[in-house]
Amino acid sequence: MQKIKSLMARQGLKSPQESMADMSPVENFRIPSKEELREMREQPIDPQAEQEIIDSIEEVYFSSDSFDMVQHELEKLPPDLNLQEIEEYRDKLKRQQSAVSKKVADLILEKQPSYVKELERVTSLQTNLQLAAVICTNARRQLSFSKEGFTEASLGLLANQRRRQLLTGLLKSLRTIKTLQRTDVRLSEMLEEEDYPGAIQLCLECQKAASTFKHYSCISELNSKLQDTLEQIEEQLDVALSKTCKHFDVSHYTKVQLAYTLLGKTQTAMDQLHMHFTQAIHNTVFQVVLGYVELCAGNADTKFQKMQYKDLCTHITTDSYIPCLTDLCKALWEVMLSYHRTMQWHEEHDKEEAASPDPEGSSEDGSDEAVVGRTYVKKKLEHGLSRIWQDVQLKVKAYLLGTDMSNFKYDDFIVVLDVISRLMQVGEEFCGSRSEVLQESIKRQSVNYFKNYHRTRLEELRMFLENETWELCPVKSNFSIAQLHEFKFMGQCRSPSVSPSRRASSTTSPTEVSLFEQYLPGGNPFERQIDNKEEETEDVLASNGYESDELEKNVYQDYDSDSDVPEELKQDYVDEQTGDVPVKSVSRETLRSRKRSDYNLNKTNAPILTNTTLNVIRLVGKYMQMMSILQPIAFDVIHCVSQLFDYYLYAVYTFFGRNDMPVTSQSAPAPGKEQGAARQAPPVYWYESSGLGLISSRLRTTLNRIQESLIDMEPSGESLGPHGPPEERREKVPSPHLSQMVVLTSSGTLYGLAQRVVATESLVFLAEQFDFLQSHLDAMMPSAKKPFLQQFYSQTVSTASELRKPIYWIVAARAIDYEQMLLLMAGVKWDIKEIMSQHNVYVDVLLKEFEQFNKRLSEVSRQVRIPLSVSNVLWEHCIRLANRTLVEGYANVKKCSNEGRALMQLDFQQFLTKLERLTDLRPIPDKEFVETYIKAYYLTENDMEQFIKNHREYSMKQLANLVNVCLGSHINKKARQKLLAAIDDIDRPKR
C-alpha cells in the first residue's frame, strides 16, 4: 500500500489510464484482467489461509520504498543451489504474490467509486482555475487603463497639498526649535536676577516643548542642554537656600520655596535646608574661633585652618576667651533666629493656604498631596529644632571645655556664666530644651573653678581675720546689702517666691516678651548683656560713712526722734532663745529710758561691721550671683557659703570667746596686791553653775563640727608627702590667730570690749543678712538638698547671737574685782546679837566697782556704739556674778545669827537699791537666787530637806554651809547628819 501511495504522489493527479502507462516496468504490477479477477473471485477463498500467507511475508518487504526485493532474494540463496528447494521457494513467493495481488485488487475495487468521485472534483477545480486566470488578466488590463487616465493626475495634486502642509508644520517646528535654542540666554539673565521661580517655569516649558519635537535629531542635544540648565538652576537654588541659614530674608526665601514647589521638591528642600543649617553652625563657629586664634597667634606659622574645631578651641588665650565666646554666641544666635523665622514663614504660609479656597480645577489627589507635603515640612522643622540646638550645644561645649578657667578672674567667670545662662535661655525658648549638655559642661568648669576660687577666698578670709584690728567700718544708717554691687543681680523685687534666675529674666522685659520676638527686628541678646556688665561699675563703698559733718550733726539732733530707733528697741524685750516678742505696748518714758541705756548717744544706729564682714558679705553676693546663673552647682556653692559663715563664727569665738588668757589689771591694786598683778576670773564652778557664759549644747556642737570639718589643726609642714597635703586637708583652713595689734588684756579698755563688740555684733549682723537671704538661697537650692540649708540656719546661723554670752562674760568676769569682795565679806562678823541699821562696807565697794564699770562702758561707747542688747548682756553677767559672789561669801560664813541673816538682807537690799539707779535692766538677774539662799536659814528640818532637793542651782559647799550654820539654832546634830547625807546623795551622781 505504501508503494502504491508513493507512486501516486510522484505521478501526480492523472487518469487511471495515464497513471498505469507512466509506471516503470519494475514498478508496474500486473493488474489482473477482468477475467482473471473473476477467476480469482471464483476461486474458493479461505480468508484465514489467505491472511496466514500474507502474514508469512517477511517484514523487510514492508520496510521502505527503496527496498530491492530481487537483491534480497538473491542474497538469500544458499551457496549450494538446490533446484527443488528453489522451485518450492518460488512457488511460495508466487502464492504470497497472488495473495497480495488479490488483496490489492479487492481494495481497489472497494475504493474505486470514491476514487472516481474525487477525480471528478479535481477536474471541475481545474476548469474553475482556468476561468479565474482569464478574469484576472482582464482586470489587470482595465487597471492599467485607469492608472494612465486618472490616478497620476488627480492624486498627484493631493500628494502635493499634503507635502505642503507637512512643510508648513516643519517650518513652525523649526522656528520653535530656534526659540528653544536661544532660551539659555534668558535663563542666565533670570538666574542673575535671582528669579528662580521664573527660570524654572521657563525651563520646564522648554522641556515640555522639546518633548514635542523629540523626533528631530537636533532636539536630543537641546533636551540634554535644558536638563543641564535645570540642574544648574537647582544648584544655584541650593546655594540660595543655604544663604537663608545666616541671614533670613522673607522675599528671598519665598522665591526659593516657590521654585522648589515648581520642581516638586519641597520635601527635598527641607532635607537640604537642615543640612545647610548644620553646615552653617559648623562653619560659623569654626570661622569665629579661627579668627581669634590667628589674631592672637600673630605671624606664627601654624596651620590652624587644618585643625579640628575641638583642637582649635584649645588655642584660645585667656584675654580673648570672653570676646570670642560672645561673638560665638552672637553668630549662633543669628543661625537660630534664621531657623525661627523660617518656621514662622511656614506657619504663616500654611495658614494662608488653609484659609484660601481651592481653585476650581484642583483635584482631590493634588490637595491630599499638598496636605501631606505641609505635614512633612512641619514635622521636619519641629524635629530639626532639637537637632540644631544639640549641634549648638556640642559646639559651645567644645569651646567651654577647651580652656581651663580655674584661674579666671571672678568677674570674667561671671560674664562667662552669664553668657552661657543667656544661651541656655535662648535654647529653652528655641525648642524647650533644658540644655543638659551645656549644663553639664559649664557645671564641670564651674565646680573646677569654684573649688579653686573658694579655697583662695578662704585663705584670704584667714588673712583678713588675722590682720583685722576689729575697728568699726563706718556705713550709712540705712545701709543694706542690696546696695552692694554684688547683689545688684537680685533686682528691685526681692520676693522670696521668685528665684533669682527667673527674676533676672523677668526684669529684662516688663511685658514677658520672648527673646526671639524681642530681637526679631534686630539686635542681639548677648550684646546687651555685655553692655549691662559695663554699666555696673559703681563702688558702693565710696559713699559709705558720713557724707558731711552737717549730716553727723543732724544725727545728734535727731536722736530723740523715734525714726532712728530700730523696731527691736521699741519692743519690751526679745527672747534670745526663741526670738519671740511679747505683744505689749511700750510707753514713751520706757522707750526713752532704754535709749539712755543704749550707749549710742554719739553715733547713728548704723550696722556694726568690719571690713572683713563687708568682704564676707561681698563674697556671699558673688557666690549667690554664681548660683543664680548656674543652678546645677547651687548646692556646692551654698555649702561654700556656709563655710564662709562657719569660719567667721569660729574665728570670732577663737579670738574672743575662750576663757584661757591671763588679764593684767591696770586699776588701783586691791589691798595685799601689787600693781599690775594678774586679775583672775572667778572660779570655774561659777562659770559652770551660773549659766552666764556656758556655751549651749547647740553652739558647742556647731563649734565642734566646724573644727572637725573645716579647721586644719595640724601644724603646717607636717604630714606632707611628696605630693603635697592630702585632699581632705586641702579642703581645710588653718585656725586663724588674733592680730597682735588687738589688746584684750587692758582693764582701761574693759579688756578689749570695743573690739569684742565690733567682732560679736558684726557676726550677729552677718547672721541677720543670712536670714534676709534665706528665701533667696532656698529658692536656688535643689529640693533634695534643702534639709542641709534648713539645718545650717537652725544649728549655725541662729547660734550667732549665743556667742554674746561667752564673749561678754569674759569682760564681766574681769571688769569687777569679785575676789576683793569675798575678802571683805570674810571680815564681816555675822553672829551679832542685835539688828543693825547700817549696811556693810563691802556693799559700797561693790557698788563703786559697778560705777567704775558704768563709766568705762560709757568711755568705750564713744569708740563704738554699744547696742542695748549688748549692754544688757554685760550688765546681766556682772550682776549675776556679783550675786553669786554674794552667795559664795555668805556660804563662807562659819557662824551666823538671826540678826546676822537680817544684816545680809539689809546689805542685799542696799545693793539692789543703788544698782537699780545704774542700770535699767529689769528684773535684776538672780535676785531670787540671793534672797532664797538668805531666807533658807530660817527653814525647819523638813523644809530644809525639801529645799536641798529642789534647789540644785546651789553648790554642795553652799548647801552644806547652810546646814552647818543652822546647827545649834534650830537644827540638831542628828538632823544635820541627815541633811548632809541628802546633800551627798545629790552630789554622788556628779562624781
ABEGO torsion letter per residue (X at the ends): XAAAAAAAAAAEBBBAAAAAAABBAAABBBBBBAAAAAAAAABBBBAAAAAAAAAABBAAAAABAABBAAAAAAAABBABBBAAAAAAAAAAAAAAAAAAAAAAAAAAAAAAAAAAAAAAAAAAAAAAAAAAAAAAAAAAAAAAAAAAAAAAAAAAAAAAAAAAAAAAAAAAAAAAAAAAAAAAAAAAAAAAAGBAAAAAAAAAAAAAAAAAAAABAAAAAAAAAAAAAAAAAAAAAAAAAAAAAABBBAAAAAAAAAAAAAAGAAAAAAAAAAAAAAAAAAAAAAAAAAAAAAAAAEABBBBAAABBAAAAAAABBAAAAAAAAAAAAAAAAAAAAAAAAAAAAAAAAAAAAAABBBBAABBAAAAAAAAAAAAAAAAAAAAAAAAAAAAAAAAAAAAAAABBAAABBAAAAAAAAAAAAAAAAAAAAAAGBAGAAAAAAAAAAAAAAAAAAAAAAAAAAAAAAAABAGBBBBBBAABBAAABAAAAAAEABABAABBAAAAAAAAABAAGBBAAAAAAAEEBAAAAAAAAAAABABBAAAABEBABAAAAAAAAAAAABAAABBAAAABABBBAAAGBBBBBBBBAAAAAAAAAABBAAABBABBBBBAAAAAAAAAAAAAAAAAAABAAAAAAAAAAAAAAAAAAAAAAAAAAABBABBBBBABBBBBGBBBGBBBBBBBAAAAAAAGAABBBAAAAAAAAAAAAAABBABBBGBGBBAAEBBAAAAABBBBBBBBAABBAABAAAGGGAAAAAAAAAAAAAAAAAAAAAAAAAAAABBAAAAAAAAAAAAAAAAAAAAAAAAAAAAAAAAABBAAAAAAAAAABBABBABBBABBBAAAAAAAAAAAAAAAAAAAAAAABBBBAAAAAAAAAAAAAAAAAAAAAAAAABABBBAAAAAAAAAAAAAAAAAAAAABABOBBBGAAAAAAAAAAAABBAAAAAAAAAABAABBAAAAAAAAAAABGAABBAAAAAAAAAAAAAAAAAAX
